[in-house]
């Protein structure tokens, strides 16, 4: 027996990726519904490479009763309207937006890191998926934290435009073309030109000078991994279509050499260590696209502090940062609480 599952926002980048990953991982499905806004009603979306399609229904009048779980990829505003309706009807919501992440009654889950926290879903019938940049980082940090207790993290991100949705990808494409043909550059989605540029600004500015994206990395890491960890982040948008990269510096309570960290990461769930100290001996965003893993490279000692390490972390943000993690949550939920057959 399988599950009755809904994908909300099925026409968007993340929603389409969810459908593809459900097929790739052979998620046990008895019934599948795709829902989206009224303007997408009737649109057929492909279920990965299966050759099958599903027709989108209007989320505004969708009946949530009788469905086991729903993966939401519709943004915070729409989620605030529809997630409580689904949860009240008994459909467990796995939400990709930031709306519920810091709600104390909603578990924030990365299955490789804090699977036991999913047991708290019963308070609201809602489970939150973390920010894309947080998700890949905590997968890399978890085994090192278990081994030596991480006390401080300094992270700089290099985040692809797909993190800003289709509009972000379109803007990079259009600006690149406009520059090559000599047209005037059209800046709409981002605050400055993104083609051939980097922008140290993602989401809104807060009173302390940080951005909301940076704040998310701080508070989400604490909720998922350990509230005692000190985190500081600088989040940067770069002209890459898919794949987030992070330069991470950590300080641990106990001594942990680069060689020992490499050994731990080589065996860690969800991590692929690719760390050769030679030209090309590391993973870049182009190489991670379409993969499930969080890749770690350039692990090395930081001699400027006691017990310091540096590492480079890359992952497909549409996968581990969103769709894959959501499907993994669904799998975890099934194993622990909704066993079929």
DRENDO-964442 format. One record per residue (C-alpha): residue in three letters; x, y, z. Coordinates in nm, 2 decimals. Layout:
% residues N
<ala <X Y Z>>
...
This chain:
% residues 341
<unk <0.00 0.00 0.00>>
<unk <0.11 0.35 -0.07>>
<unk <0.02 0.71 0.04>>
<unk <-0.23 0.96 -0.09>>
<unk <-0.01 1.27 -0.15>>
<unk <-0.06 1.62 -0.27>>
<unk <0.20 1.85 -0.43>>
<unk <0.10 2.21 -0.38>>
<unk <0.27 2.45 -0.62>>
<unk <0.32 2.18 -0.88>>
<unk <0.39 2.42 -1.17>>
<unk <0.68 2.60 -1.00>>
<unk <1.05 2.51 -1.00>>
<unk <1.04 2.33 -0.66>>
<unk <0.70 2.17 -0.72>>
<unk <0.82 2.01 -1.05>>
<unk <1.13 1.89 -0.88>>
<unk <0.92 1.73 -0.60>>
<unk <0.73 1.54 -0.86>>
<unk <1.05 1.43 -1.03>>
<unk <1.21 1.31 -0.70>>
<unk <0.89 1.12 -0.59>>
<unk <0.93 0.92 -0.91>>
<unk <1.31 0.88 -0.89>>
<unk <1.29 0.75 -0.53>>
<unk <0.99 0.53 -0.61>>
<unk <0.79 0.69 -0.33>>
<unk <0.49 0.46 -0.26>>
<unk <0.19 0.64 -0.39>>
<unk <-0.17 0.52 -0.41>>
<unk <-0.30 0.86 -0.53>>
<unk <-0.13 1.18 -0.64>>
<unk <-0.29 1.53 -0.67>>
<unk <-0.12 1.84 -0.81>>
<unk <-0.27 2.17 -0.70>>
<unk <-0.17 2.53 -0.78>>
<unk <-0.33 2.87 -0.82>>
<unk <-0.64 2.92 -1.03>>
<unk <-0.44 3.05 -1.33>>
<unk <-0.26 2.71 -1.35>>
<unk <-0.58 2.50 -1.32>>
<unk <-0.58 2.24 -1.59>>
<unk <-0.21 2.26 -1.66>>
<unk <-0.05 1.92 -1.70>>
<unk <0.28 1.87 -1.53>>
<unk <0.52 1.58 -1.59>>
<unk <0.60 1.33 -1.31>>
<unk <0.97 1.31 -1.36>>
<unk <1.08 1.10 -1.66>>
<unk <0.80 0.85 -1.62>>
<unk <0.61 0.97 -1.92>>
<unk <0.31 1.03 -1.70>>
<unk <0.15 1.36 -1.63>>
<unk <-0.09 1.50 -1.37>>
<unk <-0.34 1.78 -1.42>>
<unk <-0.33 2.07 -1.18>>
<unk <-0.64 2.14 -0.97>>
<unk <-0.73 2.48 -0.82>>
<unk <-0.60 2.50 -0.47>>
<unk <-0.87 2.74 -0.37>>
<unk <-1.14 2.48 -0.38>>
<unk <-0.94 2.16 -0.32>>
<unk <-1.08 1.91 -0.07>>
<unk <-0.80 1.81 0.16>>
<unk <-0.99 1.54 0.34>>
<unk <-0.87 1.18 0.28>>
<unk <-0.51 1.28 0.18>>
<unk <-0.22 1.15 0.39>>
<unk <0.03 1.43 0.33>>
<unk <0.09 1.74 0.12>>
<unk <0.42 1.89 0.01>>
<unk <0.38 2.27 -0.01>>
<unk <0.59 2.49 -0.24>>
<unk <0.37 2.79 -0.27>>
<unk <0.53 3.06 -0.07>>
<unk <0.45 3.20 0.28>>
<unk <0.14 3.41 0.19>>
<unk <-0.05 3.12 0.02>>
<unk <0.07 2.87 0.28>>
<unk <-0.08 3.09 0.55>>
<unk <-0.42 3.04 0.38>>
<unk <-0.41 2.68 0.28>>
<unk <-0.18 2.49 0.52>>
<unk <-0.42 2.53 0.82>>
<unk <-0.70 2.40 0.61>>
<unk <-0.51 2.10 0.50>>
<unk <-0.38 2.03 0.85>>
<unk <-0.73 2.06 1.00>>
<unk <-0.86 1.81 0.74>>
<unk <-0.60 1.55 0.86>>
<unk <-0.36 1.60 0.58>>
<unk <0.00 1.65 0.72>>
<unk <0.17 1.95 0.56>>
<unk <0.54 1.95 0.47>>
<unk <0.60 2.32 0.41>>
<unk <0.89 2.46 0.20>>
<unk <0.82 2.82 0.29>>
<unk <0.97 3.01 0.59>>
<unk <0.63 3.06 0.75>>
<unk <0.64 2.79 1.02>>
<unk <1.01 2.73 1.06>>
<unk <1.05 2.91 1.39>>
<unk <0.71 2.81 1.53>>
<unk <0.79 2.62 1.85>>
<unk <0.50 2.38 1.78>>
<unk <0.63 2.29 1.43>>
<unk <0.93 2.07 1.39>>
<unk <1.21 2.19 1.15>>
<unk <1.35 1.88 0.99>>
<unk <1.66 1.77 0.80>>
<unk <1.63 1.39 0.81>>
<unk <2.01 1.32 0.83>>
<unk <2.04 1.56 1.12>>
<unk <1.74 1.56 1.36>>
<unk <1.49 1.28 1.25>>
<unk <1.36 1.23 1.60>>
<unk <1.22 1.59 1.60>>
<unk <0.95 1.49 1.35>>
<unk <0.76 1.33 1.63>>
<unk <0.64 1.68 1.73>>
<unk <0.44 1.72 1.41>>
<unk <0.11 1.62 1.59>>
<unk <0.09 1.96 1.76>>
<unk <0.00 2.14 1.44>>
<unk <0.00 1.86 1.17>>
<unk <0.27 2.07 1.00>>
<unk <0.64 2.00 0.94>>
<unk <0.88 2.27 0.82>>
<unk <1.15 2.24 0.56>>
<unk <1.45 2.46 0.63>>
<unk <1.61 2.73 0.42>>
<unk <1.80 2.59 0.13>>
<unk <2.14 2.73 0.25>>
<unk <2.08 2.60 0.60>>
<unk <1.98 2.25 0.49>>
<unk <2.31 2.17 0.31>>
<unk <2.52 2.33 0.58>>
<unk <2.37 2.13 0.87>>
<unk <2.41 1.80 0.68>>
<unk <2.79 1.87 0.66>>
<unk <2.81 2.00 1.02>>
<unk <2.61 1.73 1.20>>
<unk <2.88 1.45 1.20>>
<unk <3.15 1.70 1.29>>
<unk <2.94 1.84 1.58>>
<unk <2.88 1.48 1.71>>
<unk <3.25 1.42 1.70>>
<unk <3.39 1.74 1.85>>
<unk <3.11 1.98 1.95>>
<unk <3.10 2.28 1.72>>
<unk <3.09 2.61 1.92>>
<unk <3.11 2.87 1.64>>
<unk <3.03 2.88 1.27>>
<unk <3.13 3.15 1.02>>
<unk <2.97 3.10 0.68>>
<unk <2.97 3.29 0.35>>
<unk <2.73 3.17 0.09>>
<unk <2.74 3.18 -0.29>>
<unk <2.37 3.13 -0.37>>
<unk <2.24 3.06 -0.72>>
<unk <1.96 3.27 -0.88>>
<unk <1.72 2.97 -0.87>>
<unk <1.68 3.04 -0.50>>
<unk <1.48 3.34 -0.61>>
<unk <1.25 3.13 -0.83>>
<unk <1.19 3.13 -1.20>>
<unk <1.20 3.51 -1.21>>
<unk <1.56 3.51 -1.08>>
<unk <1.67 3.25 -1.34>>
<unk <1.50 3.45 -1.62>>
<unk <1.67 3.77 -1.51>>
<unk <2.01 3.62 -1.52>>
<unk <1.94 3.47 -1.86>>
<unk <1.80 3.80 -2.00>>
<unk <2.07 4.02 -1.86>>
<unk <2.34 3.80 -2.00>>
<unk <2.18 3.81 -2.34>>
<unk <2.13 4.19 -2.32>>
<unk <2.50 4.25 -2.23>>
<unk <2.62 4.04 -2.52>>
<unk <2.40 4.22 -2.78>>
<unk <2.44 4.56 -2.63>>
<unk <2.08 4.62 -2.51>>
<unk <2.00 4.81 -2.19>>
<unk <2.01 4.58 -1.89>>
<unk <1.67 4.51 -1.73>>
<unk <1.69 4.50 -1.35>>
<unk <1.37 4.38 -1.18>>
<unk <1.40 4.08 -0.95>>
<unk <1.74 4.17 -0.79>>
<unk <1.85 4.50 -0.65>>
<unk <2.15 4.53 -0.89>>
<unk <2.27 4.37 -1.21>>
<unk <2.32 3.99 -1.14>>
<unk <2.48 3.90 -1.47>>
<unk <2.87 3.90 -1.43>>
<unk <2.82 4.04 -1.08>>
<unk <2.77 3.93 -0.72>>
<unk <2.52 4.09 -0.48>>
<unk <2.58 4.07 -0.10>>
<unk <2.21 4.10 -0.03>>
<unk <1.94 3.83 -0.01>>
<unk <1.59 3.90 0.14>>
<unk <1.51 4.21 0.35>>
<unk <1.76 4.41 0.57>>
<unk <1.71 4.39 0.94>>
<unk <1.78 4.65 1.20>>
<unk <2.12 4.51 1.29>>
<unk <2.24 4.53 0.93>>
<unk <2.21 4.16 0.86>>
<unk <1.96 4.03 0.60>>
<unk <1.67 3.80 0.67>>
<unk <1.85 3.52 0.48>>
<unk <2.15 3.55 0.71>>
<unk <1.91 3.55 1.01>>
<unk <1.75 3.24 0.89>>
<unk <2.08 3.05 0.87>>
<unk <2.15 3.15 1.23>>
<unk <1.82 3.07 1.40>>
<unk <1.75 2.76 1.18>>
<unk <2.09 2.60 1.25>>
<unk <2.03 2.65 1.63>>
<unk <1.68 2.49 1.61>>
<unk <1.79 2.20 1.39>>
<unk <2.14 2.12 1.53>>
<unk <2.21 2.29 1.87>>
<unk <2.09 2.61 2.03>>
<unk <2.43 2.67 2.18>>
<unk <2.61 2.70 1.85>>
<unk <2.71 3.06 1.76>>
<unk <2.66 3.13 1.39>>
<unk <2.74 3.43 1.18>>
<unk <2.66 3.44 0.80>>
<unk <2.71 3.66 0.50>>
<unk <2.47 3.55 0.21>>
<unk <2.56 3.65 -0.14>>
<unk <2.37 3.60 -0.47>>
<unk <2.59 3.49 -0.76>>
<unk <2.53 3.45 -1.13>>
<unk <2.49 3.07 -1.12>>
<unk <2.16 2.91 -1.23>>
<unk <2.14 2.62 -0.99>>
<unk <2.36 2.51 -0.70>>
<unk <2.44 2.69 -0.37>>
<unk <2.80 2.69 -0.24>>
<unk <2.93 2.78 0.11>>
<unk <3.27 2.85 0.25>>
<unk <3.24 2.74 0.62>>
<unk <3.47 2.80 0.91>>
<unk <3.41 2.61 1.23>>
<unk <3.55 2.62 1.58>>
<unk <3.51 2.30 1.79>>
<unk <3.53 2.24 2.16>>
<unk <3.74 1.93 2.12>>
<unk <4.04 1.89 1.89>>
<unk <3.95 1.77 1.54>>
<unk <4.22 1.75 1.27>>
<unk <4.14 1.79 0.90>>
<unk <4.23 1.43 0.84>>
<unk <3.99 1.31 1.11>>
<unk <3.72 1.54 0.98>>
<unk <3.77 1.39 0.63>>
<unk <3.73 1.04 0.77>>
<unk <3.41 1.14 0.95>>
<unk <3.26 1.31 0.65>>
<unk <3.35 1.03 0.42>>
<unk <3.11 0.80 0.62>>
<unk <2.84 1.06 0.70>>
<unk <2.48 1.01 0.56>>
<unk <2.39 1.25 0.28>>
<unk <2.75 1.37 0.24>>
<unk <2.99 1.30 -0.05>>
<unk <3.35 1.39 0.03>>
<unk <3.54 1.49 -0.28>>
<unk <3.86 1.64 -0.15>>
<unk <4.18 1.61 -0.36>>
<unk <4.45 1.87 -0.31>>
<unk <4.51 1.92 -0.68>>
<unk <4.37 2.12 -0.97>>
<unk <4.00 2.03 -1.00>>
<unk <4.00 1.82 -0.69>>
<unk <3.68 1.98 -0.55>>
<unk <3.31 2.01 -0.65>>
<unk <3.15 2.32 -0.80>>
<unk <2.78 2.41 -0.85>>
<unk <2.78 2.29 -1.21>>
<unk <2.88 1.94 -1.10>>
<unk <2.62 1.91 -0.82>>
<unk <2.31 1.98 -1.03>>
<unk <2.07 1.69 -1.04>>
<unk <2.24 1.51 -0.75>>
<unk <2.09 1.42 -0.41>>
<unk <2.42 1.46 -0.21>>
<unk <2.57 1.75 -0.02>>
<unk <2.93 1.76 -0.14>>
<unk <3.22 1.87 0.08>>
<unk <3.56 1.96 -0.04>>
<unk <3.87 2.16 0.07>>
<unk <3.87 2.04 0.43>>
<unk <4.17 2.20 0.60>>
<unk <4.29 2.31 0.94>>
<unk <4.25 2.68 1.04>>
<unk <4.57 2.77 1.22>>
<unk <4.44 3.11 1.33>>
<unk <4.22 2.97 1.61>>
<unk <4.23 2.67 1.85>>
<unk <4.04 2.37 1.70>>
<unk <3.95 2.54 1.37>>
<unk <3.85 2.39 1.04>>
<unk <3.76 2.53 0.69>>
<unk <3.55 2.35 0.44>>
<unk <3.37 2.40 0.11>>
<unk <3.01 2.28 0.07>>
<unk <2.81 2.25 -0.25>>
<unk <2.46 2.12 -0.31>>
<unk <2.17 2.14 -0.56>>
<unk <1.94 2.40 -0.39>>
<unk <1.63 2.28 -0.57>>
<unk <1.70 1.93 -0.45>>
<unk <1.86 1.91 -0.10>>
<unk <1.77 2.27 -0.03>>
<unk <1.40 2.22 -0.10>>
<unk <1.24 1.93 -0.30>>
<unk <1.46 1.64 -0.19>>
<unk <1.45 1.73 0.17>>
<unk <1.07 1.76 0.16>>
<unk <1.05 1.41 0.00>>
<unk <1.29 1.27 0.26>>
<unk <1.07 1.42 0.53>>
<unk <0.77 1.24 0.37>>
<unk <0.97 0.92 0.37>>
<unk <1.06 0.97 0.73>>
<unk <0.71 1.05 0.83>>
<unk <0.59 0.73 0.66>>
<unk <0.85 0.51 0.84>>
<unk <0.79 0.65 1.18>>
<unk <0.42 0.74 1.19>>
<unk <0.22 0.65 0.88>>
<unk <0.32 0.29 0.81>>
<unk <0.12 0.13 0.54>>
<unk <0.05 -0.23 0.48>>
